[in-house]
Amino acid sequence: MASTLADINSQIKKHDEQIAQLRKQAEDLRNQERSGVIEEVRRKIAEYGLTASDLKLTGRAASVKRGANAAPAKAAAKYRSPTGETWSGGRGRKPRWVTEALAAGKSLSDYEIK
């Protein structure tokens, strides 16, 4: 058991180096496995005559990759309040100005952007 702060720091550094080596080994193994998986998928595609549309790889969704933390694309505004606030009409809760207008007997068509 370490008895001084220097001993503990030395052990931490040693373990950090071991962790880095293990991560490198894991990444190398993943890359080796990945190439095998890619080859297997290519063989299956050729064997079954699959197309990009069969695999749903066509269109905008396949060509645009978003990060896991990326915000969703902003929808076009369909409604505008008298004060200029806008709402797309479908994502999330209705804005306060919409709920207040509907409660007052107005219709969404009264606020459509034309």
Backbone as CSV, one residue per row, in Angstrom:
resi,resn,N_x,N_y,N_z,CA_x,CA_y,CA_z,C_x,C_y,C_z
1,MET,0.844,-1.174,0.000,0.000,0.000,0.000,0.887,1.234,0.000
2,ALA,0.478,2.215,-0.802,1.252,3.449,-0.899,1.141,4.229,0.396
3,SER,2.253,4.835,0.756,2.245,5.546,2.027,2.371,7.047,1.864
4,THR,2.736,7.500,0.675,2.892,8.937,0.488,2.114,9.373,-0.745
5,LEU,1.908,10.649,-0.837,1.219,11.208,-1.990,2.009,10.932,-3.264
6,ALA,3.320,11.006,-3.194,4.171,10.738,-4.354,3.996,9.301,-4.831
7,ASP,3.893,8.342,-3.878,3.687,6.935,-4.236,2.333,6.762,-4.935
8,ILE,1.325,7.402,-4.408,-0.023,7.300,-4.999,-0.026,7.902,-6.404
9,ASN,0.583,9.072,-6.547,0.643,9.704,-7.867,1.410,8.838,-8.860
10,SER,2.449,8.183,-8.415,3.228,7.290,-9.259,2.369,6.117,-9.727
11,GLN,1.587,5.559,-8.807,0.697,4.448,-9.161,-0.387,4.901,-10.144
12,ILE,-0.919,6.086,-9.935,-1.939,6.621,-10.841,-1.363,6.765,-12.242
13,LYS,-0.146,7.317,-12.334,0.494,7.498,-13.634,0.714,6.149,-14.316
14,LYS,1.151,5.166,-13.546,1.383,3.823,-14.091,0.076,3.243,-14.630
15,HIS,-0.996,3.397,-13.865,-2.294,2.862,-14.304,-2.837,3.638,-15.500
16,ASP,-2.617,4.937,-15.534,-3.046,5.736,-16.683,-2.359,5.256,-17.953
17,GLU,-1.062,4.945,-17.846,-0.323,4.436,-19.001,-0.866,3.080,-19.432
18,GLN,-1.201,2.230,-18.477,-1.771,0.917,-18.790,-3.144,1.076,-19.458
19,ILE,-3.938,2.002,-18.955,-5.254,2.260,-19.538,-5.108,2.738,-20.977
20,ALA,-4.161,3.619,-21.223,-3.934,4.128,-22.576,-3.520,2.995,-23.516
21,GLN,-2.655,2.097,-23.029,-2.240,0.950,-23.844,-3.425,0.036,-24.142
22,LEU,-4.255,-0.208,-23.138,-5.425,-1.067,-23.339,-6.420,-0.439,-24.313
23,ARG,-6.599,0.874,-24.211,-7.505,1.553,-25.149,-6.980,1.453,-26.575
24,LYS,-5.676,1.586,-26.745,-5.063,1.465,-28.070,-5.271,0.060,-28.612
25,GLN,-5.072,-0.960,-27.771,-5.284,-2.343,-28.193,-6.743,-2.565,-28.590
26,ALA,-7.652,-2.028,-27.804,-9.076,-2.181,-28.099,-9.426,-1.524,-29.429
27,GLU,-8.887,-0.342,-29.675,-9.146,0.357,-30.940,-8.579,-0.421,-32.122
28,ASP,-7.381,-0.982,-31.967,-6.785,-1.789,-33.036,-7.646,-3.014,-33.334
29,LEU,-8.094,-3.699,-32.279,-8.955,-4.874,-32.468,-10.273,-4.493,-33.135
30,ARG,-10.825,-3.366,-32.743,-12.084,-2.909,-33.337,-11.890,-2.653,-34.827
31,ASN,-10.791,-2.017,-35.194,-10.521,-1.742,-36.601,-10.345,-3.033,-37.397
32,GLN,-9.690,-4.022,-36.813,-9.534,-5.315,-37.481,-10.894,-5.984,-37.671
33,GLU,-11.715,-5.992,-36.632,-13.046,-6.593,-36.719,-13.921,-5.837,-37.707
34,ARG,-13.769,-4.523,-37.723,-14.588,-3.679,-38.593,-14.368,-4.043,-40.058
35,SER,-13.114,-4.231,-40.453,-12.851,-4.572,-41.847,-13.479,-5.910,-42.205
36,GLY,-13.469,-6.855,-41.277,-14.125,-8.144,-41.513,-15.631,-8.015,-41.639
37,VAL,-16.207,-7.172,-40.810,-17.658,-6.947,-40.862,-18.035,-6.289,-42.173
38,ILE,-17.253,-5.300,-42.601,-17.540,-4.617,-43.867,-17.504,-5.619,-45.018
39,GLU,-16.507,-6.470,-45.035,-16.399,-7.474,-46.104,-17.594,-8.428,-46.074
40,GLU,-18.002,-8.842,-44.889,-19.152,-9.750,-44.757,-20.437,-9.081,-45.252
41,VAL,-20.631,-7.810,-44.903,-21.813,-7.085,-45.350,-21.805,-6.952,-46.870
42,ARG,-20.658,-6.652,-47.441,-20.557,-6.545,-48.908,-20.922,-7.862,-49.582
43,ARG,-20.448,-8.972,-49.019,-20.786,-10.285,-49.590,-22.290,-10.523,-49.533
44,LYS,-22.908,-10.199,-48.395,-24.358,-10.404,-48.253,-25.138,-9.514,-49.220
45,ILE,-24.680,-8.283,-49.402,-25.351,-7.372,-50.335,-25.296,-7.959,-51.741
46,ALA,-24.124,-8.451,-52.134,-23.981,-9.037,-53.462,-24.798,-10.329,-53.576
47,GLU,-24.769,-11.157,-52.549,-25.481,-12.437,-52.564,-26.984,-12.254,-52.712
48,TYR,-27.542,-11.258,-52.032,-28.985,-11.046,-52.045,-29.426,-9.944,-53.011
49,GLY,-28.479,-9.332,-53.689,-28.807,-8.290,-54.649,-29.466,-7.076,-54.014
50,LEU,-29.028,-6.717,-52.829,-29.626,-5.595,-52.115,-29.182,-4.268,-52.710
51,THR,-30.073,-3.278,-52.626,-29.758,-1.933,-53.104,-29.743,-0.978,-51.920
52,ALA,-29.281,0.241,-52.186,-29.249,1.255,-51.134,-30.657,1.543,-50.634
53,SER,-31.646,1.532,-51.527,-33.018,1.807,-51.071,-33.553,0.640,-50.243
54,ASP,-33.146,-0.604,-50.555,-33.556,-1.743,-49.713,-33.069,-1.548,-48.282
55,LEU,-31.897,-0.966,-48.152,-31.293,-0.759,-46.843,-31.627,0.604,-46.261
56,LYS,-32.495,1.335,-46.980,-32.912,2.676,-46.558,-31.708,3.601,-46.390
57,LEU,-30.804,3.529,-47.373,-29.607,4.363,-47.351,-29.694,5.498,-48.357
58,THR,-30.863,5.719,-48.934,-31.014,6.774,-49.927,-31.714,7.963,-49.314
59,GLY,-31.593,9.098,-49.951,-32.291,10.287,-49.492,-31.467,11.122,-48.552
60,ARG,-32.109,12.146,-48.056,-31.457,13.146,-47.215,-30.933,12.572,-45.909
61,ALA,-31.679,11.695,-45.281,-31.279,11.172,-43.977,-29.952,10.420,-44.052
62,ALA,-29.710,9.737,-45.154,-28.476,8.973,-45.273,-27.293,9.876,-45.609
63,SER,-27.543,10.961,-46.322,-26.435,11.793,-46.749,-26.028,12.824,-45.709
64,VAL,-26.899,13.114,-44.773,-26.601,14.112,-43.746,-26.507,13.402,-42.409
65,LYS,-25.309,13.384,-41.846,-25.139,12.759,-40.540,-25.121,13.846,-39.480
66,ARG,-25.917,13.625,-38.440,-25.922,14.575,-37.332,-25.263,13.913,-36.135
67,GLY,-24.602,14.709,-35.353,-24.025,14.206,-34.119,-25.128,13.888,-33.123
68,ALA,-24.793,13.114,-32.131,-25.787,12.718,-31.144,-26.359,13.905,-30.392
69,ASN,-25.566,14.948,-30.220,-26.018,16.104,-29.456,-26.515,17.244,-30.328
70,ALA,-26.580,17.017,-31.644,-27.008,18.087,-32.543,-28.498,18.372,-32.358
71,ALA,-28.833,19.626,-32.441,-30.234,20.019,-32.316,-30.974,19.628,-33.590
72,PRO,-32.251,19.264,-33.472,-33.003,18.924,-34.667,-33.153,20.148,-35.566
73,ALA,-33.379,19.892,-36.843,-33.528,20.989,-37.794,-34.742,21.831,-37.422
74,LYS,-34.623,23.122,-37.600,-35.710,24.026,-37.246,-36.778,23.961,-38.324
75,ALA,-38.030,23.755,-37.911,-39.140,23.662,-38.849,-39.562,25.060,-39.283
76,ALA,-40.085,25.141,-40.494,-40.551,26.428,-41.012,-41.793,26.873,-40.248
77,ALA,-41.877,28.173,-40.010,-43.012,28.729,-39.278,-44.275,28.656,-40.128
78,LYS,-45.391,28.257,-39.515,-46.678,28.205,-40.198,-47.648,29.241,-39.644
79,TYR,-47.386,29.699,-38.418,-48.299,30.628,-37.755,-47.515,31.811,-37.192
80,ARG,-48.137,33.011,-37.222,-47.493,34.206,-36.692,-48.497,34.942,-35.812
81,SER,-48.036,35.352,-34.628,-48.894,36.096,-33.704,-48.955,37.563,-34.139
82,PRO,-49.894,38.324,-33.602,-49.950,39.753,-33.931,-48.674,40.492,-33.527
83,THR,-47.933,39.955,-32.552,-46.697,40.614,-32.118,-45.475,40.110,-32.876
84,GLY,-45.666,39.186,-33.826,-44.562,38.709,-34.651,-43.956,37.390,-34.231
85,GLU,-44.408,36.808,-33.137,-43.887,35.509,-32.718,-44.367,34.455,-33.714
86,THR,-43.542,33.417,-33.940,-43.926,32.374,-34.889,-43.942,31.009,-34.222
87,TRP,-44.641,30.088,-34.899,-44.735,28.703,-34.425,-44.854,27.808,-35.634
88,SER,-44.162,26.656,-35.590,-44.169,25.735,-36.724,-45.435,24.889,-36.760
89,GLY,-46.121,24.787,-35.647,-47.388,24.069,-35.646,-47.289,22.589,-35.377
90,GLY,-46.177,22.104,-34.855,-46.149,20.672,-34.648,-45.138,20.152,-33.658
91,ARG,-44.119,20.911,-33.360,-43.082,20.387,-32.465,-43.262,20.954,-31.063
92,GLY,-43.330,20.081,-30.113,-43.395,20.517,-28.719,-44.735,21.115,-28.344
93,ARG,-44.749,21.764,-27.219,-45.974,22.387,-26.709,-46.319,23.615,-27.527
94,LYS,-47.610,23.927,-27.529,-48.051,25.147,-28.191,-47.533,26.336,-27.396
95,PRO,-47.103,27.379,-28.091,-46.663,28.580,-27.379,-47.836,29.211,-26.633
96,ARG,-47.502,29.995,-25.636,-48.531,30.628,-24.812,-49.495,31.460,-25.662
97,TRP,-48.960,32.215,-26.628,-49.834,33.068,-27.425,-50.848,32.246,-28.214
98,VAL,-50.497,31.011,-28.597,-51.431,30.141,-29.323,-52.514,29.640,-28.370
99,THR,-52.111,29.134,-27.207,-53.109,28.612,-26.271,-54.051,29.709,-25.802
100,GLU,-53.520,30.912,-25.595,-54.381,32.027,-25.173,-55.352,32.419,-26.288
101,ALA,-54.878,32.428,-27.530,-55.742,32.782,-28.655,-56.837,31.735,-28.846
102,LEU,-56.474,30.452,-28.724,-57.484,29.395,-28.870,-58.505,29.469,-27.749
103,ALA,-58.058,29.780,-26.530,-58.977,29.899,-25.395,-59.915,31.092,-25.580
104,ALA,-59.456,32.092,-26.301,-60.280,33.283,-26.543,-61.226,33.080,-27.723
105,GLY,-61.253,31.890,-28.303,-62.178,31.599,-29.387,-61.617,31.786,-30.779
106,LYS,-60.338,32.117,-30.884,-59.714,32.272,-32.198,-59.409,30.912,-32.789
107,SER,-59.093,30.900,-34.067,-58.736,29.666,-34.787,-57.304,29.774,-35.249
108,LEU,-56.653,28.625,-35.418,-55.274,28.653,-35.924,-55.211,29.262,-37.320
109,SER,-56.277,29.086,-38.092,-56.285,29.644,-39.444,-56.208,31.168,-39.420
110,ASP,-56.610,31.787,-38.299,-56.500,33.233,-38.180,-55.047,33.698,-38.156
111,TYR,-54.138,32.801,-37.799,-52.731,33.150,-37.635,-51.816,32.506,-38.680
112,GLU,-52.394,31.857,-39.677,-51.572,31.207,-40.700,-50.739,32.231,-41.458
113,ILE,-49.508,31.829,-41.756,-48.642,32.671,-42.577,-48.957,32.327,-44.025
114,LYS,-49.333,33.347,-44.788,-49.746,33.104,-46.178,-48.751,33.618,-47.143
